[in-house]
Amino acid sequence: MTPDPDRKPSKAEMRQGGMVALAVLVFLAVLTTLFVVFGG
């Protein structure tokens, strides 16, 4: 079963996607900070 490409994502899916994106951004920010602190 393939999902309908025209279907709008539900509120729960959008929230989950936002949480994942936020987690990735936070992870990158922490990684950059650690790299600057210990690498520089």
C-alpha positions as CSV (number, residue, x, y, z in Angstrom):
1,M,0.0,0.0,0.0
2,T,1.5,3.3,-1.1
3,P,0.5,6.5,0.7
4,D,-1.5,9.0,-1.3
5,P,1.0,11.8,-2.4
6,D,-1.8,14.4,-2.4
7,R,-2.9,13.5,1.1
8,K,-2.0,16.2,3.6
9,P,0.0,15.0,6.7
10,S,-2.0,14.8,9.9
11,K,-1.3,17.0,12.9
12,A,0.4,14.2,14.7
13,E,2.6,13.4,11.7
14,M,3.6,17.1,11.4
15,R,4.4,17.3,15.1
16,Q,6.5,14.2,14.9
17,G,8.4,15.5,11.9
18,G,8.9,18.8,13.7
19,M,10.3,17.0,16.7
20,V,12.7,15.0,14.6
21,A,13.9,18.1,12.8
22,L,14.3,19.9,16.1
23,A,16.3,17.0,17.6
24,V,18.6,17.0,14.6
25,L,19.2,20.8,14.8
26,V,19.9,20.5,18.5
27,F,22.3,17.6,17.9
28,L,24.2,19.6,15.3
29,A,24.4,22.6,17.5
30,V,25.8,20.6,20.4
31,L,28.2,18.8,18.1
32,T,29.4,22.1,16.7
33,T,29.8,23.6,20.2
34,L,31.8,20.6,21.4
35,F,34.0,20.7,18.3
36,V,34.7,24.4,18.8
37,V,35.4,24.1,22.6
38,F,37.6,21.0,22.4
39,G,39.0,21.4,18.9
40,G,39.8,25.1,19.0
